[in-house]
């Protein structure tokens, strides 16, 4: 272990001792009597101890845990990237909460960080041909996780993610209200019929 790394370990241990976090110091491998001795040391003594840390400190990597941590980090980074892309693609607050669990405050903060303006007003109704294409692509991308699925369809159709969300939510509501046995093939017809009633 390098002298610099040993110094940082001792410094971390001393800071945790000052805050009373004995568990953090124990997790480093220090025994109770060693912790008590370190608590009684002067600043100068601790400085010298840190300089000698290379003689009694060793770093070991838990490869299984590291592999799990790296995999988790990759998933989290990809999830956050997808969330940012949804925000850039015009996803609304309700949509982001339902899909990603983001609170309104988090959505607002992320929009500020990304330089994205909050969508204003209700988006105009899409043409029927566009709605038909969105629904076909939605079905074609069924293998994707929902956030990525919304994003992919929005990009493919050059519309906002919110527009895709609205169409899919309407289709699901209509399916729930329609008679059992109305197949997925009828959903587009039901949607456009619903749209005609709104106009």
N, C-alpha and C positions, 0 to 999 in steps of 0.2 A: 504494500500500500504506500502511495506517495505521502510525503510529509503534509502537503496541502490537503489531501483528502482526510488524513488522520486529524488534522487541525479542525476541519469542518465537522467531523464526527464528535469530537470532544466539545466543540463550541455548541453544537446542537444539544448535546447531553446537558451541558451547564445551563443553557437557556430553559430547557424543560424542567430542570431542578428548581430554577428560580420561580417558575410558574406552578410548581407543585405537581407536575405531571410525571409521577414516578413510573407509571406504566410504560411511557414512551422510552424512558431510560432503561428499564428492565428489558424491553423488547430488543434493545441493542446488544443485550447479553451481559450487562453489568450485574453483579451479585449485590444483595442488600448491603453487605458490609462495605463493598466498594463504593456504592452510592453514598453511604453515610460519610465515608472518608472524603469523597469528592465535595460533598456539601460543606465540609469544614476547611477546605483548602483556600488559600489566599488567591487573589487574582494572578500574582506572579507565579505561584506554584502551578496553577491551572495552565498558564501559558507554557511553562516548561514541560508539563505533562503532555500537552498537545504536540509539542515539538518531538517528543519521544514516542508518539503514538504508533509510528511505523514498527516499533519493536513488539507491541502487544496487541495491535488491532489487525484483523484480517477481514477481507470482504469475500463473501461466497455468494454465488448466483444460484438461485433456485430456478433451474431451467424450465421446469413444468409450470411454475407460477408465472415466470416471465413470458412464456409462450402464450399462456392464457391472457395475461395483461396486454400483450401486444395485439392479440386478436380482438380483445375488447376495445382497445384504443382505436383500431382501424374501423370497427363497426360504429363507434361513437362519432368518429370524425366524418365517416360517410353519411351518417344520419344528420349531423349538423349541416353538412354541405347540401344535402337534399332539402332541408328546411330553409336554408338561405336561398336556394334556387326557387323554391315555391314562393317565397316572399317576393323575389325579383319577378316571378311570373304572375304576380297579382293575386296571390291567395289572400282571402279575407281572414279576419281575426277568428271568427267562429270555426272556419275550416281548419285553421292551424291548431286551434284548441282541440277539436275533435280528432284530428289525425295525429298530432304530435304532442298533445298535452301542454302546449304553450299557453301561458296566461296572457291576458291583454297587455299587461305591463311588459312582459318578455317580448311580445310581438312588437310593441312600440319601440322598445330598446333596440331590437334587432333591425327594425326598419331604419332607425336613425343611423346605426352603424353601417348599414349597407347603402345609405343615401336613397332609400326608396320612399316615395310619397304614399300616404294611405289612400286606397281607392275611394273615390267620392261617388256617392249616389248608387242607384241600382243599375247594373250594366244592361245595355239594350238586349232585347231578345235576338238570338242568333237566327240566321236563315235556316229553313228546314233542311236544306242540303248539307249545311255545316253540322247541324245537330245529328243527322243520320251518320255522317262520317265520324263524328266524335263517338257515337255509340258503338259503331263497328270497331273502331280502334280500342275503345274501352274493353270490349270483349276479347280482342286480339291480344291485349297485354295483361290477361288475367293472371299470368305467372308472376307478375311483379308485386312487391309489397305496395299497399295502397298509396302511400305518399309518392313513391317513385312512379306508380301507375298514373296518378293524376298529372304529374309533371311531364311524363313522356307523351301522354295524349295531348296535353296543352301545347307542347312544343310541336308535335306532328301536325296539329291543326292550326297552329299560329293563333291561338286564343289564350285568354287568361286562365290560370288554374281555377279561379273562382267560377268562370263560366262552365268548366267541366264539372266542378263540384255541384253547381246548381242543377245541371242537367241530370247528373247521376242521382242526386238526392230526390229530384222530382220523379225519376223513373222508379226508384225504390218505394216512394210513397204511393205511386199509382199501382205498382205491383201488389203492395200490401192491401190496397183498397179493392183491387179487381178480384173477380171470382177466381177461386183456386182452379188451376188448370190453364190459366192464361199464360202461355209460354213466353220465354224471353224474346222470341221473334216478334211478338206483338207489342213489345214495349215501346219501340220507336213510334208506332202508330198511335199508341196511347198518349205518348208525350206530345206529339204534334197536335193531337186532338185537344189535349189540355191547354196547349199554347193558343190554339184558335179560340178557346173559350175565354182566355184572359184578354184577348185583343178586342 
